[in-house]
């Protein structure tokens, strides 16, 4: 592991983590807005948008959440699912078993420490453990494209652009070589 990730611990998440995830999402909105980005997630804190709290609660009960911690403090969150959100009909099904990154967010106070990359590495591990060979994610493709480039640096390849209203998005995929499926895993 690199020096930037040696102190990151990743654990399964649950309902008790909802406040921490909401705080990270609110912090991400504020950080983006401070940089002039009001298109990606808007200007209203995530915890105050209609359905925002309920969505995060669902992530912790209906999906597979993981929390990154540094010194016991939550500093990142990843949510995996078996496909894209049903609320995103413009994203075509993969046509094969997949795991899908539904959420990746980090605490901006810990930027540059490899937290997002460590969480994506965990997503690859979980994909392999599940005996699945495809991991996908969708993200905002606007601005300078730096979010798409981030996923590309983490081993993903662009597959399909899409529009959600006027919001430009990009689906990316990563092939995960088959691994040994462990007993008791989905």
Backbone bond lengths (Angstrom), bond angles and torsions (degrees), N, CA, C in turn:
res aa  C-N    CA-C-N  psi(-1)  N-CA   C-N-CA  omega(-1)  CA-C   N-CA-C  phi
1 X - - - 1.443 - - 1.521 109.68 -
2 X 1.315 117.39 147.48 1.459 120.04 -179.15 1.520 110.70 -75.56
3 X 1.311 116.06 163.23 1.458 120.86 -179.99 1.517 112.35 -59.65
4 X 1.343 117.93 -27.51 1.462 119.73 -177.17 1.516 112.62 -76.58
5 X 1.337 118.06 -16.09 1.460 119.20 -176.63 1.522 113.26 -113.60
6 X 1.338 118.88 1.09 1.456 119.85 -172.94 1.522 113.29 -63.44
7 X 1.302 119.31 -24.64 1.458 120.26 -177.05 1.530 112.78 -103.10
8 X 1.325 117.79 13.05 1.462 121.82 -179.69 1.522 108.66 -95.08
9 X 1.308 115.65 127.55 1.465 122.09 175.90 1.520 106.95 -113.20
10 X 1.328 117.96 131.29 1.457 121.54 178.56 1.517 108.19 -113.41
11 X 1.321 114.92 130.45 1.463 121.03 -178.22 1.520 109.61 -134.71
12 X 1.344 116.55 158.59 1.462 118.73 173.52 1.526 110.00 -61.04
13 X 1.315 116.23 145.13 1.459 121.15 178.39 1.511 111.04 -101.51
14 X 1.318 115.20 177.08 1.457 121.08 179.61 1.516 110.80 -166.06
15 X 1.335 117.02 -175.05 1.469 121.30 -176.70 1.528 114.65 -55.01
16 X 1.311 118.03 -30.96 1.470 120.10 179.91 1.529 111.85 -66.08
17 X 1.331 117.18 -15.58 1.466 121.45 -178.11 1.529 113.67 -89.48
18 X 1.325 117.82 -3.94 1.470 120.95 -178.09 1.526 112.13 -53.06
19 X 1.345 120.68 -49.43 1.471 119.19 -179.49 1.534 112.98 -58.99
20 X 1.328 117.57 -39.15 1.470 120.30 -179.36 1.524 110.61 -67.38
21 X 1.339 117.23 -41.82 1.467 120.31 179.91 1.529 109.77 -65.31
22 X 1.327 116.92 -43.29 1.468 119.91 177.98 1.522 111.23 -61.65
23 X 1.319 117.61 -39.87 1.467 120.65 178.28 1.527 110.65 -62.99
24 X 1.355 117.06 -40.01 1.468 119.68 177.69 1.522 110.66 -65.75
25 X 1.329 117.27 -41.81 1.466 120.55 178.92 1.523 110.79 -64.51
26 X 1.328 117.54 -43.53 1.470 120.66 177.15 1.529 110.41 -60.85
27 X 1.329 116.59 -42.24 1.453 120.94 178.71 1.523 111.75 -64.37
28 X 1.332 117.02 -36.33 1.469 120.73 179.09 1.525 110.13 -67.09
29 X 1.328 117.77 -41.05 1.466 120.62 178.06 1.531 109.64 -61.70
30 X 1.321 116.71 -46.60 1.468 120.50 -180.00 1.529 110.70 -62.02
31 X 1.324 117.35 -42.56 1.466 121.70 179.93 1.524 110.73 -63.39
32 X 1.342 116.52 -46.28 1.468 119.58 179.25 1.520 110.59 -61.93
33 X 1.334 117.07 -44.21 1.461 120.92 -179.41 1.526 111.03 -62.32
34 X 1.325 117.19 -38.96 1.464 120.98 179.01 1.530 111.28 -64.14
35 X 1.341 116.79 -25.61 1.469 121.85 178.44 1.530 111.40 -90.89
36 X 1.330 117.50 3.48 1.456 121.01 179.35 1.516 114.15 90.71
37 X 1.319 117.69 4.64 1.464 121.69 -179.70 1.531 109.12 -95.32
38 X 1.318 115.31 100.50 1.469 120.12 177.44 1.525 110.95 -109.58
39 X 1.333 117.14 -3.90 1.464 119.87 -177.36 1.522 113.70 -86.62
40 X 1.319 117.91 -32.27 1.458 120.05 -173.12 1.523 112.21 -64.07
41 X 1.317 117.65 -56.87 1.465 121.11 -179.09 1.523 112.19 -123.40
42 X 1.307 118.33 11.54 1.458 120.85 179.46 1.513 112.36 79.69
43 X 1.326 115.42 -162.73 1.466 120.69 -175.97 1.524 113.05 -116.96
44 X 1.309 117.48 -8.65 1.469 121.54 -178.87 1.527 108.53 -88.52
45 X 1.342 118.40 132.91 1.461 119.48 176.64 1.537 110.26 -52.81
46 X 1.320 116.04 140.23 1.461 121.78 -175.63 1.524 111.86 -55.47
47 X 1.327 115.96 -37.12 1.473 120.18 -178.55 1.519 112.29 -67.63
48 X 1.334 116.86 -11.93 1.463 120.25 -178.52 1.523 113.60 -109.01
49 X 1.335 117.74 -4.42 1.462 117.87 178.59 1.531 109.00 -78.61
50 X 1.320 117.54 146.71 1.462 119.45 179.27 1.536 110.83 -57.10
51 X 1.304 115.95 125.70 1.454 122.09 178.25 1.515 114.88 84.19
52 X 1.319 118.70 -4.71 1.463 121.46 -177.49 1.519 113.38 -62.95
53 X 1.319 116.78 -49.48 1.466 121.04 -179.68 1.522 109.60 -62.86
54 X 1.333 116.60 -44.29 1.462 120.62 -179.11 1.522 111.14 -63.23
55 X 1.328 117.41 -37.87 1.463 120.72 178.92 1.529 110.26 -62.23
56 X 1.321 116.66 -46.23 1.462 119.97 -179.83 1.529 110.08 -66.18
57 X 1.322 117.86 -38.98 1.467 119.99 176.15 1.525 109.94 -59.59
58 X 1.329 117.37 -43.40 1.456 121.43 177.64 1.519 112.33 -61.96
59 X 1.333 116.69 -39.47 1.458 119.94 177.48 1.530 110.90 -56.52
60 X 1.331 116.81 -36.94 1.464 119.98 -175.08 1.523 112.98 -84.56
61 X 1.330 117.58 -11.86 1.464 119.66 -178.92 1.524 113.26 -116.28
62 X 1.331 117.57 -26.57 1.467 120.91 -175.16 1.521 113.25 -109.05
63 X 1.322 118.08 -13.96 1.457 122.82 -176.82 1.522 108.84 -120.52
64 X 1.327 116.10 -167.36 1.467 121.85 179.14 1.525 108.78 -113.08
65 X 1.346 116.37 94.46 1.465 119.23 -179.99 1.532 112.10 -88.86
66 X 1.325 114.89 148.99 1.459 121.95 174.94 1.523 107.55 -134.91
67 X 1.321 115.89 141.13 1.458 121.66 179.03 1.514 109.21 -117.68
68 X 1.316 115.74 135.25 1.463 121.68 172.03 1.523 106.53 -94.57
69 X 1.327 114.84 137.61 1.459 120.16 178.79 1.519 109.79 -128.12
70 X 1.315 114.91 146.42 1.459 123.05 170.62 1.515 105.43 -126.05
71 X 1.308 116.45 122.89 1.470 121.95 -177.66 1.531 111.30 53.25
72 X 1.334 116.56 37.09 1.459 121.56 177.41 1.519 115.16 80.71
73 X 1.324 117.83 -0.55 1.465 121.08 -179.85 1.521 110.31 -100.69
74 X 1.347 118.64 133.64 1.462 120.50 176.77 1.529 110.65 -65.64
75 X 1.341 116.11 125.94 1.466 120.85 -178.27 1.525 112.72 -128.53
76 X 1.328 117.36 -0.14 1.446 120.91 178.75 1.511 110.42 -167.19
77 X 1.332 115.25 154.75 1.465 119.99 179.20 1.521 109.32 -140.97
78 X 1.320 114.69 143.73 1.457 124.14 177.33 1.518 106.61 -134.03
79 X 1.325 116.51 137.34 1.459 121.24 175.66 1.518 108.10 -125.99
80 X 1.330 115.60 126.17 1.455 121.85 177.36 1.517 110.25 -108.41
81 X 1.314 115.53 147.22 1.459 122.91 177.17 1.527 107.36 -140.16
82 X 1.318 116.11 177.41 1.462 120.42 -179.69 1.525 112.18 -92.12
83 X 1.316 117.89 7.43 1.458 122.07 177.92 1.510 110.01 176.45
84 X 1.331 116.59 177.13 1.467 119.91 179.63 1.520 111.06 -67.30
85 X 1.298 115.62 164.44 1.458 121.47 178.50 1.520 110.64 -60.57
86 X 1.333 117.11 135.60 1.462 118.91 175.04 1.533 111.91 -62.51
87 X 1.333 116.92 -15.80 1.468 120.94 178.41 1.529 111.35 -81.62
88 X 1.326 116.28 2.61 1.467 121.42 179.22 1.528 108.87 -119.98
89 X 1.344 118.19 66.73 1.473 120.01 -176.15 1.532 113.58 -64.32
90 X 1.329 117.24 -14.92 1.463 119.35 179.56 1.528 111.56 -75.72
91 X 1.338 117.84 -7.99 1.462 120.93 177.52 1.520 107.79 -98.68
92 X 1.320 115.49 114.88 1.466 121.12 -176.87 1.526 110.89 -70.08
93 X 1.325 116.40 145.15 1.464 119.47 173.77 1.526 109.97 -58.73
94 X 1.300 116.40 154.48 1.462 120.85 -176.29 1.525 112.51 -72.69
95 X 1.308 117.78 -26.08 1.457 119.65 -177.30 1.520 112.73 83.06
96 X 1.319 117.16 7.39 1.467 124.09 176.98 1.523 107.20 -156.71
97 X 1.320 117.75 162.66 1.472 118.45 177.24 1.531 110.20 -57.65
98 X 1.306 115.55 142.30 1.462 120.76 -179.92 1.516 110.05 -151.41
99 X 1.310 115.76 161.38 1.455 122.33 161.80 1.513 105.34 -111.86
100 X 1.325 115.30 150.53 1.454 121.26 -172.16 1.517 109.20 -133.58
101 X 1.320 116.87 128.44 1.468 121.72 175.70 1.521 106.98 -77.62
102 X 1.320 115.95 108.88 1.461 120.65 179.82 1.524 111.66 -89.02
103 X 1.329 116.42 -24.94 1.467 120.13 179.65 1.519 108.68 -153.17
104 X 1.320 115.33 136.36 1.458 122.95 169.44 1.517 105.89 -141.22
105 X 1.311 116.18 118.84 1.461 120.54 179.49 1.521 108.13 -145.22
106 X 1.326 115.04 144.21 1.465 119.59 176.53 1.517 109.65 -128.90
107 X 1.305 113.75 155.57 1.460 121.27 176.29 1.524 106.84 -73.21
108 X 1.321 116.78 117.80 1.458 121.42 -174.51 1.532 112.75 -62.31
109 X 1.325 118.26 -19.46 1.467 120.12 176.70 1.530 111.49 -67.99
110 X 1.329 116.92 -15.52 1.460 121.65 -179.72 1.524 111.61 -111.97
111 X 1.323 117.06 21.66 1.469 122.18 -179.33 1.527 110.38 -57.25
112 X 1.318 115.55 143.88 1.447 120.93 176.38 1.516 114.93 84.88
113 X 1.331 117.43 4.88 1.469 119.85 -178.45 1.528 112.50 -101.11
114 X 1.331 117.34 6.34 1.458 119.78 176.29 1.517 114.92 81.30
115 X 1.318 117.31 17.83 1.467 120.81 -176.35 1.527 111.09 -66.15
116 X 1.322 117.44 -48.90 1.457 120.33 179.61 1.520 111.29 -61.16
117 X 1.320 117.22 -42.48 1.464 120.93 178.66 1.522 111.40 -64.45
118 X 1.334 117.31 -38.26 1.465 120.39 177.60 1.529 110.28 -65.23
119 X 1.324 116.80 -39.63 1.466 119.67 177.80 1.527 111.03 -66.92
120 X 1.320 117.87 -39.65 1.464 120.23 177.31 1.528 110.67 -66.40
121 X 1.324 117.61 -35.44 1.470 120.04 175.49 1.527 109.73 -63.32
122 X 1.328 117.01 -37.70 1.467 120.30 176.25 1.526 110.40 -64.92
123 X 1.330 117.34 -37.56 1.464 120.66 177.52 1.528 110.33 -61.89
124 X 1.322 116.58 -39.30 1.466 120.54 177.16 1.534 109.41 -63.89
125 X 1.332 117.04 -44.67 1.472 121.16 178.05 1.522 111.00 -58.80
126 X 1.326 116.62 -45.41 1.468 120.91 -178.98 1.526 110.68 -65.80
127 X 1.327 117.34 -36.57 1.457 121.62 178.02 1.529 109.67 -63.55
128 X 1.311 115.61 -47.29 1.469 120.70 178.94 1.528 110.03 -62.75
129 X 1.319 116.55 -45.44 1.467 121.32 -178.99 1.524 111.16 -59.43
130 X 1.328 116.62 -34.27 1.466 121.14 179.95 1.525 112.20 -78.73
131 X 1.330 117.77 -5.01 1.452 120.90 -178.85 1.524 112.63 75.06
132 X 1.325 116.21 23.76 1.459 122.84 -178.80 1.523 107.57 -106.07
133 X 1.327 116.59 146.04 1.464 119.89 -176.60 1.521 114.21 -109.97
134 X 1.345 117.54 3.93 1.462 120.18 -178.56 1.521 110.22 -129.79
135 X 1.318 114.98 126.43 1.458 123.13 174.12 1.516 106.72 -119.77
136 X 1.342 116.73 125.25 1.471 119.73 -179.97 1.526 109.96 -124.61
137 X 1.329 113.57 163.01 1.456 122.50 177.74 1.525 107.20 -152.13
138 X 1.325 116.91 152.82 1.457 119.77 168.92 1.511 107.61 -123.85
139 X 1.320 114.77 152.00 1.461 118.68 -178.44 1.520 110.35 -152.98
140 X 1.313 114.42 169.62 1.456 122.97 176.28 1.524 108.00 -68.08
141 X 1.327 116.01 131.26 1.459 120.59 -177.99 1.524 112.06 -111.30
142 X 1.314 117.04 12.66 1.462 120.53 -178.77 1.516 112.41 -83.14
143 X 1.318 113.74 -166.75 1.459 120.16 -179.13 1.514 110.89 62.00
144 X 1.300 116.02 -135.56 1.465 121.23 -179.33 1.525 112.17 -90.68
145 X 1.329 117.46 2.39 1.467 120.83 179.81 1.511 113.40 80.13
146 X 1.333 117.67 14.58 1.464 119.19 -175.19 1.529 113.19 -66.84
147 X 1.350 118.45 -27.59 1.466 118.90 178.42 1.533 110.30 -71.32
148 X 1.313 117.34 -41.03 1.465 120.74 176.08 1.531 108.96 -60.96
149 X 1.328 117.20 -44.62 1.468 121.59 179.16 1.527 111.05 -61.43
150 X 1.327 117.41 -36.04 1.466 121.36 177.75 1.533 110.34 -59.43
151 X 1.324 115.96 -48.20 1.465 118.98 179.50 1.529 110.78 -65.21
152 X 1.310 117.66 -37.09 1.459 119.94 176.97 1.533 110.74 -62.16
153 X 1.326 117.41 -40.89 1.472 120.30 176.96 1.524 111.31 -63.39
154 X 1.322 116.82 -22.19 1.465 121.56 179.55 1.529 112.33 -98.51
155 X 1.328 117.02 21.97 1.451 121.46 170.84 1.513 116.97 93.22
156 X 1.321 118.48 5.47 1.461 121.83 -179.98 1.528 110.06 -93.23
157 X 1.336 115.26 154.77 1.458 122.71 178.84 1.527 108.54 -123.14
158 X 1.313 116.73 138.53 1.471 120.86 176.99 1.528 109.69 -61.14
159 X 1.345 115.27 136.57 1.464 118.45 176.22 1.519 111.47 -121.33
160 X 1.329 118.29 -49.50 1.464 119.22 -175.10 1.522 111.05 -148.78
161 X 1.339 117.24 122.06 1.466 119.36 171.46 1.526 108.54 -76.72
162 X 1.325 116.82 158.38 1.461 120.86 176.49 1.520 109.14 -152.96
163 X 1.312 115.74 164.16 1.464 122.71 173.61 1.517 108.07 -121.14
164 X 1.312 115.79 132.64 1.460 122.15 171.68 1.529 104.58 -114.12
165 X 1.327 116.41 93.17 1.467 120.44 -169.41 1.517 107.47 68.45
166 X 1.346 116.26 -116.38 1.472 120.65 176.79 1.526 111.52 -104.61
167 X 1.332 117.28 4.04 1.469 123.50 -176.76 1.522 109.12 -85.07
168 X 1.352 118.00 113.22 1.462 119.74 -179.42 1.527 110.94 -79.75
169 X 1.321 115.77 130.07 1.455 120.54 179.51 1.511 112.09 -126.09
170 X 1.314 114.19 167.04 1.461 121.51 178.82 1.517 108.37 -141.31
171 X 1.320 117.01 129.17 1.458 121.53 170.71 1.518 107.12 -92.53
172 X 1.329 115.57 136.36 1.458 121.38 177.38 1.526 108.12 -127.57
173 X 1.309 116.16 153.69 1.465 120.84 -178.47 1.519 109.80 -133.65
174 X 1.311 114.06 153.92 1.460 121.03 175.10 1.522 107.85 -137.05
175 X 1.302 116.36 125.18 1.458 121.53 175.47 1.520 108.43 -78.66
176 X 1.320 115.68 134.48 1.459 121.95 -179.71 1.525 106.77 -116.50
177 X 1.323 117.30 114.01 1.463 119.20 179.34 1.525 110.75 -55.15
178 X 1.300 115.09 141.32 1.466 120.37 -179.13 1.520 110.02 -57.33
179 X 1.296 114.28 138.56 1.454 120.57 177.20 1.513 109.11 -124.35
180 X 1.283 116.06 -176.01 1.454 120.53 178.24 1.506 108.27 -81.46
181 X 1.310 115.84 123.53 1.455 121.43 178.51 1.520 108.10 -76.89
182 X 1.319 115.96 129.47 1.453 120.98 -179.04 1.527 110.05 -87.28
183 X 1.308 116.00 144.59 1.467 120.61 178.30 1.517 109.93 -58.79
184 X 1.314 114.82 137.96 1.460 120.16 176.33 1.514 114.40 86.65
185 X 1.323 118.94 0.60 1.464 119.75 177.74 1.511 109.09 -100.09
186 X 1.326 117.22 150.78 1.467 120.16 -179.00 1.515 112.59 -65.92
